[in-house]
Amino acid sequence: MREKLFRGAFLQRLGLSAILLCVFEHGGPAAAETQTFASRLILIGGGKRPPAALQSWVEGARKRTSPEKLGAIPWASAEPEETLKAFREEIRIWTTAEVQSPPLTPGTSGFTQEELQQTLSWLGSLDGLYFTGGDQNRVIDLFERHPQLAEVIRQRFEKGELVVAGTSAGTAIQGRKVFTGAEDLTLIDPNALSLRPGLGLLPEAIVDQHFVRRQRHNRMLSAMISSGPREILGIAVDEDTALLIAFLSTGREERLGKVVGRGQVILFNTPSSVSPRKVELEIAFPGECLKWFAGLAQSSEVTCGSALGDTSPTGRSARK
């Protein structure tokens, strides 16, 4: 099975794999003797939330403690109470646990020191954290004003203590950089980009959502060109679609992803150091799986099956 190496990520396109089903449906420690499940991230592209995405979030949190402690951050939403109410009603099919909201609502200038400590304590108590949709700039504003918020989320996520999911704006914030929404979607122009630092749970990536439905290809292409060759992976999730990502603690920052829902996930990379404007993309459909390594990976040939302890992998490469 052929794999492609580039500085931002090491990507492999696979078909539906029993291995990944084992990771998502039965948990990481049982998935393979050679790897340990570390963290789980669910990227929903907006629109209707795929049931499999919500189930993955709840079941991932439940593996930490039972009953699971779930929380949802509505800071991106202009109508936080209504947004939380709708999410709580939808999630009830998967859990009897109450989805908690943050103990306090930030003011126009953020939190006071006492309010910040209460919010940090709340974040430290959760097994599963969900970011609602809305305007990603509202969340990034708070992270910039109170960097401790992003830091505690990152630390707990990296330790495998917290399962994180988001939709729309809540998906957009998960990468290294965030589109602000001020871009001109009619142009491919790296100089016209409007980007901010993201939460960084996917430090090798920039993430976009509502992608095919809202025709956001131009700003992703602009971001890839502006980032330089082999620098960053573009992950684009369409509406009514989610990418379930398992982070495996193999010492090489290995990611396994599965597409669920109605639409597609498109991955962009700039593989050539000779031609910085050469951009490659891979399109993954529902039920298909993806594999990549963050950062600088070894260029040895590795199949998904052997890496996860399966001697008869069912995956297929995207390119022959």
ZATOR-37782 format. One record per residue (C-alpha): y, z, x; residue in three letters. Coordinates in steps of 0.2 Angstrom, whole numbers, plus 5000, padded with zeros to 4 digits. Example, Ala and Ser with C-alpha at 12.3 -4.5 7.8 and 13.67 -1.06 7.14 Angstrom:
<atoms>
497850395062ALA;499550365068SER;
</atoms>
This chain:
<atoms>
500050005000MET;501649945008ARG;503150065009GLU;504950035014LYS;505950155026LEU;507850165025PHE;508950315031ARG;509450375014GLY;507750375006ALA;505950305008PHE;505450224992LEU;503850164985GLN;503550084968ARG;501950144960LEU;501050114943GLY;500450254932LEU;499550384942SER;498450524938ALA;499050614953ILE;500850624946LEU;500150664929LEU;499350814938CYS;500950864946VAL;501950864930PHE;500650914917GLU;499651044927HIS;500851104940GLY;501051084958GLY;499751204967PRO;498351124957ALA;498950954960ALA;498350934978ALA;497551044992GLU;498750965005THR;500350994996GLN;501351124987THR;502451094972PHE;504251154976ALA;505451104963SER;505750994948ARG;507250894942LEU;507350804926ILE;508750664925LEU;509050604907ILE;510150454905GLY;511050504889GLY;510650454871GLY;509050524864LYS;508150644875ARG;506350594878PRO;505150724872PRO;504150714888ALA;505750764898ALA;506150914887LEU;504250964888GLN;504250944907SER;505851054909TRP;505051194898VAL;503351194905GLU;504051194923GLY;505151344919ALA;503651434911ARG;502651424927LYS;503851544935ARG;503851674922THR;503151694904SER;504051704893PRO;505251584901GLU;507051614903LYS;508051464899LEU;509951424900GLY;511051284896ALA;512851254903ILE;513951164891PRO;515451154903TRP;515550964902ALA;515650954883SER;517250954873ALA;516251044859GLU;515151164868PRO;514651264853GLU;514051114843GLU;513251044859THR;512251194862LEU;511751214844LYS;511051044843ALA;510051064860PHE;509351234854ARG;508651154838GLU;507851014847GLU;507051114861ILE;506151234848ARG;504651114847ILE;504251164865TRP;504751344866THR;505051504856THR;506251564870ALA;508051564865GLU;509151454876VAL;510451564883GLN;512251504886SER;513351564900PRO;514051744897PRO;515851684898LEU;516851534895THR;517951474910PRO;519751474907GLY;520951334912THR;521051414929SER;519151454930GLY;518451624931PHE;519151794936THR;518151874950GLN;517251994938GLU;516851844927GLU;516151744942LEU;515051884946GLN;514351894929GLN;514051704928THR;513151714945LEU;512051854939SER;511651754924TRP;511151594935LEU;510051714946GLY;509051764931SER;508551594924LEU;506951494926ASP;507651334918GLY;509451274918LEU;510051124908TYR;511751034910PHE;512350954894THR;513350794893GLY;515150764891GLY;516450744906ASP;515650774923GLN;517350804930ASN;517450974920ARG;515951034929VAL;516450974946ILE;518151054944ASP;517251224942LEU;516151194956PHE;517551154968GLU;518551304961ARG;517051424963HIS;515851344976PRO;514751504974GLN;514151424957LEU;513451274965ALA;512751364980GLU;511651484970VAL;510951344959ILE;510551244975ARG;509751394984GLN;508651444969ARG;508151254966PHE;507751224984GLU;506651384984LYS;505751324968GLY;506451464958GLU;507351354946LEU;506951194936VAL;508451094933VAL;508750964919ALA;510350864913GLY;510850724902THR;512250604904SER;513650694913ALA;512350834917GLY;511350694926THR;512750614935ALA;513250774944ILE;511550804953GLN;511750684967GLY;512750694983ARG;514250594975LYS;514850584957VAL;515650434948PHE;517250504940THR;517350374926GLY;518950304932ALA;518050144940GLU;518449974934ASP;516749914928LEU;517249724929THR;517349724948LEU;516249744963ILE;517549834974ASP;517149974986PRO;519050014988ASN;519250044969ALA;517850174968LEU;518250354962SER;516950474968LEU;516850664970ARG;515650774979PRO;514150814967GLY;513050964965LEU;511850894978GLY;510150934971LEU;509750754976LEU;510750744993PRO;510050574997GLU;510650494981ALA;512050444969ILE;511550454951VAL;512250354936ASP;511750364918GLN;511950254902HIS;511650124915PHE;510949964906VAL;511750004889ARG;513550024897ARG;513349894910GLN;513750004925ARG;512949894938HIS;514649844946ASN;515150024951ARG;513450064958MET;513449904969LEU;515149954975SER;514550124979ALA;513050054989MET;514149934999ILE;515450075002SER;514150195008SER;513450085022GLY;511750025026PRO;510250145024ARG;511450285020GLU;511150325001ILE;509950294987LEU;510650234970GLY;509750304955ILE;510250234938ALA;509450294922VAL;509650204906ASP;509950284889GLU;508450364879ASP;507650374896THR;507250504909ALA;506650514927LEU;505550664930LEU;505650714949ILE;504450834958ALA;504950894975PHE;503450924986LEU;503551045001SER;502750935013THR;503950965027GLY;504650785024ARG;505650815008GLU;504450704998GLU;504950654980ARG;503850594966LEU;504650524951GLY;503950464934LYS;504950364921VAL;504750424903VAL;505650364887GLY;506250194880ARG;507150114895GLY;507150084913GLN;507650174930VAL;508350064943ILE;508450114961LEU;509650034973PHE;509650034992ASN;510549945007THR;509049915019PRO;509949805032SER;510949865046SER;511349685050VAL;512049645033SER;512949795025PRO;513149695009ARG;511349665006LYS;510749774992VAL;508949784986GLU;508449854969LEU;506849914961GLU;506649924942ILE;505350054935ALA;504750044917PHE;504150184906PRO;502550254913GLY;502850194930GLU;503050304945CYS;504050314961LEU;503950394978LYS;505250414992TRP;505750535006PHE;507450605008ALA;508350605025GLY;507450535040LEU;505650505037ALA;504250455048GLN;503850265046SER;501950285046SER;500950205032GLU;500650335018VAL;499850305001THR;500250414987CYS;498450454984GLY;498050515001SER;499650615002ALA;499150704986LEU;497350724991GLY;496650584980ASP;495450474988THR;495550334974SER;497350304971PRO;497850204956THR;499650164961GLY;500249984966ARG;501649934977SER;503149844970ALA;503149704983ARG;501749614991LYS;
</atoms>
